[in-house]
Amino acid sequence: MSRIDPVTGAVIQGALESIALEMGHKLMRMSYSSIIRESEDFGAALTDATGLQMCECRMSTPLQSGPIPGYIRNVLKVLAERDDPVRPGDVIMHNDPYGGASHGPDVAFCVPVFQGETLIGWSATTAHHLDIGALSPGSCGIVDAVDTYAEGLQFKAIKVFDQGKRNDAVWHILRANIRATDLVVGDMEAQIEAARIGAARLLGLVDRYGLDSTMAAFHDLMDYSERLMRDAIRALPDGDYTASTMLDGYLDDPNPARRELPLVVTLKVKGDDLTVDLTGTAPQVPDKPINMPLVGTVDCSVWLTIRSILLDTVTYGAIPQNSGLTRPITIEAPKGTLVNPIFPAPVIARFCPGNQLADTVMKAFAQIVPEQVSAGIGNLRVVALSGLRDGDHWVHMEIMEGSYGGRKGLDGMDAVDTLYANTRNNPIEDIESHIPIRVDRYELRENAMAAGQWRGGIGAIREFTFLDEAGFSLEGEGHAFKPWGFDGGADGYEAELTLVHTDGTTTSLPSKVPYFKVKAGEKLVSIGPSGGGYGDPQQRPADALAADIADGLLTEETSKVIFG
Amino acid sequence: MKAIGIDVGGTFTDLIYVDRQTGAQGIHKVSTTPDDPSQGVITGLTELMAQGAIDPGDIAQIFHGTTTATNAVLEARGARAGMITNEGFRDVLHIGRHQRPDHYSIMQEIPWQNRPLIKRRYRKTVPGRLVPPTGEELEPLDEAAIRQAARELKADGVEAVAICFLFSYLNPIHENRAKAIVTEEMPEAFVTTSSDISPQFREFERFTTAALATFVGPKVGTYVKNLEAALADQKISGDLRIMASNGGVVTPRMVTQNPALTMMSGLAAGVLGGAWVGQRCGRDKVITFDIGGTSADIGIAVDGVCAETDARSTSIAGFPLLMPMLDIHTIGAGGGSIAYVDQGGAFKVGPQSAGADPGPAAYGRGGAKPTVTDANLVLGRLEPGDFLGGEMGLDLDAAQAVINDLATELNMDPLEAAEGVLTILNANMANAIRSRTVQRGIDPRAFSLVAMGGAGPLQGAEVAAMLEVPEVIVPPHPGITSALGLLIADLKYDVIHTQFQVSTSADLTQFNSEFAEMEAKLTSRLTEDGLNADDVRFERAGDLRYLGQGYELRVPFDLGEVTDAALAQVWQRFHDSHAAEYGHAFENSAIEVVNLRMTAVGSSPDLDLPAQNGGKGLQAAHVRTRQSVFRVDGTLQSFETQVYRRDLLPLGVPVPGPAILLQKDSTTVVPPNATATPHETGSVIISLEAKS
C-alpha cells in the first residue's frame, strides 16, 4: 500500500531524478580526463542513511551508479568498526573492491546529508580514474597484478574532508603516488563538488517536503520498481534454466587453470522470485586480476542484464533505478570462484569478465523469453596508452566497443558498447590533438557478419600508430570464443589485436597484455567482435540481404556461402 | 516602414503585420499546407493584405520562420544524399560515439544506424589526410579519386553531397578542393563541406551536422525558391529574411547554402517575442514559458538577450547538431498531455499527448484519455462555452467521465485527481525551469515568467508559485508570440574557428590574426548577400574550458586588440562563469581556448507599438461568475470566480483572483492570492502573493 498520495509521490520522484541528473551533468562537464568526460565512465546517486539507492543519474554508466549502495554500506561498516562517527562536513573516499567498490580505479566520494544532527542520506559520485598508483601506468590493462596490493592504492572509508576541514595529508599521499596527477586530482575534486551539490539539493528537497514525506515517497518508489520487476518475473514459467559461456582467461599462459574458464548461470524462477545461481563457474584465479567482486561487479552485471531484458526501456519507459528493483533477485555465488573471490585475490581487470557474465545471463534468458534477448554479444576490450612528456605522464584509455547479436525482428546493433557497459569513444580529432597517437582507421569490418534471419551486429576496426615511444597494455575478452548464434543463427566473429612493427612484421596479441614498451611508428590494429546471428539465415528477407551487399558490408560470394 | 512576420507551425501559419511608423498592426492565422508550406504562406499574406488594405509594394520586410528543414529530419524524408570522406573512415556516421541511446534496453534502435542520413553505399572514401595542430598536409588529396566518387554518386542518382574530412576545421583546403571537383561533376547537386557548415572539432558531430544539412539541402532550396517566386507573383519586393536557430535572421541565399541554420529556428522566435514583451513592461529578466498542446519550451532572457546553448547539447531526432542555437529547453508537457497510471501503479502526466486529433476528451472528437485540458475544465478553470473566443465548445461531461475513470484507478476523489494532473504537470515544468536557473546559479525569484502559447497562461501562475517567481506576464496575444518575435529579430551571422590556446602560453598574435580573419570573412559574406557591413556591429566570444576538460563555456571577448590585460579579463570571466554554472571554479588550473567566435549583428529597427486604451471598467468586462477549484494552504477548495473578457478590462485596475480572463487565443487563470493588472502595453501582469 502507498505511504503517500500519488501526486506528492510523483512530484518527489521527479525532483529526485532531477537532482541525480544535475550531479552527473556537472561532474561530466567539470571533469578533466577523457575517461569521464568523453567515455562517461562515472556514476552519481543518492541513497538513504543506510545506503538504499534512491535515484541515479541516467547519463552515467550503469556499472558506476549501480554499486553506489554497496560503497555506502561499507563506508558505514568501516567507520562503525573504527568508532569514527559520520559528521556533517565529512567527505569520504572509498574504493575497496572487497568492500562494495566495483574495482580499485572506481573511487567514490561520499557526502553525508544531515538535517540538523541527523544523518538522513548520502550523495555519492563514482568515477573511473586514469591511474591509481598500480605497478604500471594507467588503471586498466593491469593484467599481471598478483594481489589487490599490486593493483594500486586502497582507500577504506578515508575522510578527505573531516567536518569540513581538508585532510591535507591524504591529498599529499595521492599526489605522490598517482601518475597524471593533475588530471586525476582534478577529477576527484570535480567528484567532490558534484556530490556536495547533490547533498545540498537533497537537503533542500527534504526541507521543502519534510523528511517523512520524502522518505515515504522514496519507499513507495522502491515498492513501485520492485512491483514492476516482480510482475515481470511472475510472467515467466517456473523452472531452472542453465547456460554457460567461456572466458578467454590468459590464452598465452602455460597453466590451463588460467585459460578457457567457464561461466555458468542457472536462473531459478519461482513465482515472483528469481534466483541467479552461478554454481559451476570456474574457481578464482588467485594471482591474476580477472576475478569479479561479488558486490559491485557481479551483482550489477546480473541486475542490469535482467532489467534490460525484462523491463526493456523501449517497452517500459524510463523506470526508476533504485534498490527496490533488485529485491526480487537473489544471487548465489560459491565462495572462491571467479564470481566470489577471496581477499586478496586481485580483481582490477574484472570489467570484461563481468560483461561476459552479463552475456551468460542473457543466454539463459534466451530459453525463457527469446523475443526479448539478442544472440551473443561481442565483448569489449580496454587499452591503456601512456608515455612521458617533459617528465610528466600522459595516460589515455580507450574502451573498444563490441557489438550486439541479432534480435527478433531487428539486426544486431553494430559497433557499440554492450550490456553493462555504455561508454562513449574518444573523438579522433580529440585524441590526435592531445596525445602522440595517430588514428588511421575507424570502420566496420566487412565480410564478418553472423548470418541469421536477423544478422548479428558488426564489429569495428580501429588502427593506431604511435608517434612517439609509448607504453601499452590491454585487458579484453573475446579473442578465443565466438559470440553465440541463436535459434539457427550463425555464431559471430572473434576479436583480434595485432601489433605491426616498423619493419612490417606483425605480432598477434592475446586478449590480456601487461604493460610493454612500443616504438614510434609501431601500429596497433584492433578488430572488434561481431555478435551472433538470430534465426535461420535462409529466412533473411532478400531486400535486407541485398542492402548489406549494396552497402559493401558483404560480398555476393560471402553472402552465398553464409546465407545459402 | 511596413513589416510582416510569418511563422509556419505544424498546424497553423501565424501572420502579424506592423507599420513601424504609424504603429498600425494586424494579425491573421491560416492553416498550414504541409505539402508545400509556401502556399499557406501566400494565402495568409494575401488575406492579411486584403484585411488591412496593404499595398504589396509598401512591404519593406518579410520575416519568416520555417520548419521545412526540421520536418524533413523529423519525418526522415530528405534527399538521396552522398558523402566523400577520408580513406579509413567510411563509418564515422554509423558508429557515432559507440554509445547506445538507452542503457537498459536490448530492443532499442539507434537513429544513425536504423535511419541513416547517408547510406553506406553512398559514402565514398578517398586518400588525403591533414593532421593537427595546424592542419598541415600529411598525405595529398587524391583528386582523381574524388572525381571518380562524384561520377559514381551521380550515376546512382544522388542529389546532395557532403564532403567531410578529418581536421577540416583547422584547414579546409582539402574539403574546398573536393567541393570544387564534385560541383564540376554534379552541377545540379547540393554540395557542401563540414567546414562550411560547422568548422568545429569532434568528427562524428561535425560530419553529422553536415549530413543533416545535405539531407535537407535540396528540399530547403526548392522551398526558398518557390517562396521567392510566389512573393514576386504577388508583387512583394521587400527583403525576405529567414529565422535561424541562433535567434537571428539571415538571407534566403544563406539558408540555401546552410539549411542546418534553420533546424531549430521554430523555438527561437518565441523566446525573442517573450523577451520583448517583458522588456516593454520594463522587465529585463524573464523566463519565457511557451506551452502548446504537446510540449513546453523554456528560455531565459536577460536584457532581451537569450544565451546560446553550448554546442554539445543540441540534437534533432536523436542526431547531434553543431549549430549556434538559443538555449531553449523543451519538455513533453502541454495542454494535450495524457494523464495515466502506469504498469507499476504510478500517477504520470505526459509526455504522450492526445495532440489536436482526437485531442482531449473535452474536444468531443472521440478522445478517451484524460488530459491536462480535461483537468482544467473539470476544475472550472476553462469555460465550456467560451473556449478560443467561443469558436469551439468544450464537452464537460466527456472531460468529467475520463477524469472519473482516472480517479477510480487511483482511488482518489475526482477533483483531487484533476488537481493532481495539474500539480504533476506543473512540477515537471518547474523542475525543467530549475534545471535552467537554480542549477546554473540563477535565482528565479529575480525573474518574471512570460506565459505564452495557448496553455501558458493557464498554468503560468501556479508554476511561478512553485518557483517563487513573483509575477507572470501574459502577452497581448499569447498564441502568436513567435510571429511577433520574428519582427524584432536582428540579422545575425556567425563564424567560428577552432583554435586551441592555453592561458599559460597564449599567443596574442594568433588571437589577433584569427579575429581579423573572422571579421574579414563575415564582411565578405555580408557583401555577397547584398548587405552593408557598415550597418552591423561585431561581437566576439570564445569557448573555454579548464585544460583537460571536455565541455566548454562561452565567454565574451572585448572588441579591439587582444592584449595581455584583455586576456586576463577573459580568464577571470571564465572562472566566474564556471563557478556560476557548476558551483565551483578551479582558480589555479590553466584555461584552454577551444573555439573563437564572431558574430555580425544588424539590428532591426525598434518596434514601437502604441499604448492600449483599455476598457471602461471591471463591470463592463464581466462575463459571469462561476465556481472553480484551487488548492489553497494544502486543501482543495471551490471558489466563486469572476470571468472577464480580457479586451474590455480597464488599464491599471487590479483584478483580484480567483479570476478567469477570456480571449480568442488563450485563457488566463488568476489563482486565489494573486492579482492581475492590465498593463498599457496590452500585457496582463499577474502578481503572486509572496510566500511568507
Chai-1 contact restraints between the chains, C-beta under 6 A:
chainA,res_idxA,chainB,res_idxB,connection_type,confidence,min_distance_angstrom,max_distance_angstrom,comment,restraint_id
A,P6,B,F347,contact,1.0,0.0,6.0,A-B,restraint_1
A,P6,B,L410,contact,1.0,0.0,6.0,A-B,restraint_2
A,V7,B,G420,contact,1.0,0.0,6.0,A-B,restraint_3
A,V7,B,T423,contact,1.0,0.0,6.0,A-B,restraint_4
A,A10,B,F347,contact,1.0,0.0,6.0,A-B,restraint_5
A,A10,B,I424,contact,1.0,0.0,6.0,A-B,restraint_6
A,V11,B,A427,contact,1.0,0.0,6.0,A-B,restraint_7
A,G14,B,A427,contact,1.0,0.0,6.0,A-B,restraint_8
A,G14,B,N428,contact,1.0,0.0,6.0,A-B,restraint_9
A,G14,B,N431,contact,1.0,0.0,6.0,A-B,restraint_10
A,S18,B,N431,contact,1.0,0.0,6.0,A-B,restraint_11
A,E22,B,Q439,contact,1.0,0.0,6.0,A-B,restraint_12
A,K26,B,Y582,contact,1.0,0.0,6.0,A-B,restraint_13
A,R29,B,Y551,contact,1.0,0.0,6.0,A-B,restraint_14
A,M30,B,Y582,contact,1.0,0.0,6.0,A-B,restraint_15
A,Y32,B,G548,contact,1.0,0.0,6.0,A-B,restraint_16
A,Y32,B,Q549,contact,1.0,0.0,6.0,A-B,restraint_17
A,R37,B,G550,contact,1.0,0.0,6.0,A-B,restraint_18
A,E38,B,G550,contact,1.0,0.0,6.0,A-B,restraint_19
A,P62,B,H103,contact,1.0,0.0,6.0,A-B,restraint_20
A,L183,B,G548,contact,1.0,0.0,6.0,A-B,restraint_21
A,E193,B,H584,contact,1.0,0.0,6.0,A-B,restraint_22
A,I197,B,G583,contact,1.0,0.0,6.0,A-B,restraint_23
A,Y224,B,G344,contact,1.0,0.0,6.0,A-B,restraint_24
A,Y224,B,A346,contact,1.0,0.0,6.0,A-B,restraint_25
A,R227,B,G344,contact,1.0,0.0,6.0,A-B,restraint_26
A,L228,B,G344,contact,1.0,0.0,6.0,A-B,restraint_27
A,R307,B,Y104,contact,1.0,0.0,6.0,A-B,restraint_28
A,S308,B,Y104,contact,1.0,0.0,6.0,A-B,restraint_29
A,S308,B,S105,contact,1.0,0.0,6.0,A-B,restraint_30
A,S308,B,I106,contact,1.0,0.0,6.0,A-B,restraint_31
A,I309,B,I106,contact,1.0,0.0,6.0,A-B,restraint_32
A,D312,B,S105,contact,1.0,0.0,6.0,A-B,restraint_33
A,D312,B,I106,contact,1.0,0.0,6.0,A-B,restraint_34
A,D312,B,M107,contact,1.0,0.0,6.0,A-B,restraint_35
A,T313,B,D102,contact,1.0,0.0,6.0,A-B,restraint_36
A,T313,B,Y104,contact,1.0,0.0,6.0,A-B,restraint_37
A,T313,B,S105,contact,1.0,0.0,6.0,A-B,restraint_38
A,V314,B,S105,contact,1.0,0.0,6.0,A-B,restraint_39
A,V314,B,M107,contact,1.0,0.0,6.0,A-B,restraint_40
A,V314,B,Q108,contact,1.0,0.0,6.0,A-B,restraint_41
A,S374,B,I106,contact,1.0,0.0,6.0,A-B,restraint_42
A,E401,B,H98,contact,1.0,0.0,6.0,A-B,restraint_43
A,M413,B,I110,contact,1.0,0.0,6.0,A-B,restraint_44
A,D414,B,Q113,contact,1.0,0.0,6.0,A-B,restraint_45
A,A415,B,I95,contact,1.0,0.0,6.0,A-B,restraint_46
A,A415,B,H98,contact,1.0,0.0,6.0,A-B,restraint_47
A,V416,B,H98,contact,1.0,0.0,6.0,A-B,restraint_48
A,V416,B,R100,contact,1.0,0.0,6.0,A-B,restraint_49
A,D417,B,H98,contact,1.0,0.0,6.0,A-B,restraint_50
A,N422,B,Q99,contact,1.0,0.0,6.0,A-B,restraint_51
A,N422,B,R100,contact,1.0,0.0,6.0,A-B,restraint_52
A,N422,B,H103,contact,1.0,0.0,6.0,A-B,restraint_53
A,R424,B,R97,contact,1.0,0.0,6.0,A-B,restraint_54
A,R424,B,Q99,contact,1.0,0.0,6.0,A-B,restraint_55
A,N425,B,R97,contact,1.0,0.0,6.0,A-B,restraint_56
A,N425,B,H98,contact,1.0,0.0,6.0,A-B,restraint_57
A,P427,B,R202,contact,1.0,0.0,6.0,A-B,restraint_58
A,P427,B,E203,contact,1.0,0.0,6.0,A-B,restraint_59
A,I428,B,E203,contact,1.0,0.0,6.0,A-B,restraint_60
A,E429,B,F201,contact,1.0,0.0,6.0,A-B,restraint_61
A,E429,B,E203,contact,1.0,0.0,6.0,A-B,restraint_62
A,E432,B,P132,contact,1.0,0.0,6.0,A-B,restraint_63
A,S433,B,P132,contact,1.0,0.0,6.0,A-B,restraint_64
A,D440,B,G88,contact,1.0,0.0,6.0,A-B,restraint_65
A,R441,B,G88,contact,1.0,0.0,6.0,A-B,restraint_66
A,Y442,B,F89,contact,1.0,0.0,6.0,A-B,restraint_67
A,E443,B,R90,contact,1.0,0.0,6.0,A-B,restraint_68
A,E443,B,D91,contact,1.0,0.0,6.0,A-B,restraint_69
A,L444,B,D91,contact,1.0,0.0,6.0,A-B,restraint_70
A,A460,B,I95,contact,1.0,0.0,6.0,A-B,restraint_71
A,A550,B,R121,contact,1.0,0.0,6.0,A-B,restraint_72
A,D551,B,R120,contact,1.0,0.0,6.0,A-B,restraint_73
A,D551,B,R121,contact,1.0,0.0,6.0,A-B,restraint_74
